[in-house]
Amino acid sequence: MTSRTAPTRPRPRTGRVRFHTGAAVAALLLGCTVLTGCSSASSASTSSSSTGAVAYDEPVLKVSGAYVRQPVTADMAAGYLTVTNTGRQPDKLTGVSSDIADMVTMHRTTAAHQMEPVKAFTIPAGGTLVLRTGGNHLMLMGLKKKPTAGQTVTFRLRFAQSDAITVRAPVEPTTYQPSN
Ligand SMILES: [Cu+2]
């Protein structure tokens, strides 16, 4: 077991999306329009949210394969992981922190093999975000200690939609190559 995976339920949404859905349904059923100011729309939205049909219309995330490569120096280290989204809505990885670093930034690798910081990584609906060597990765800066193979570090991942996920990531030797 290389990392702890934790399926997460997205935060309950505000009533906004469901209200619009419910209002549209109510308008169809009752033939009322915005102009007539039908007041039953809000009660219709309550019942539609309890059917469960809308509950899957959200990102559902799982993190796997997290690890940190033992760095050459104590200045910075790189972290890798995969986020799988089995939901029907995309999400975004918007921030990462770690117990061993003052700051964790998200880096993408350009076609010219240079890396540059990004504000977020998209996790497509029904897809994956893969951070791996030579590609997109996490950059751990301001290390409190140099991570050494055999140790475990913690990442806390924050998302635009879903609840934050905390994963434990082993520190792997510089020669390590993930199997996937
Ligand atoms: Cu980098």
Boltz pocket constraint, residues with backbone or C-beta under 6 A from the ligand:
constraints:
  - pocket:
      binder: B
      contacts: [[A, 107], [A, 115], [A, 137], [A, 138], [A, 139]]
      max_distance: 6.0
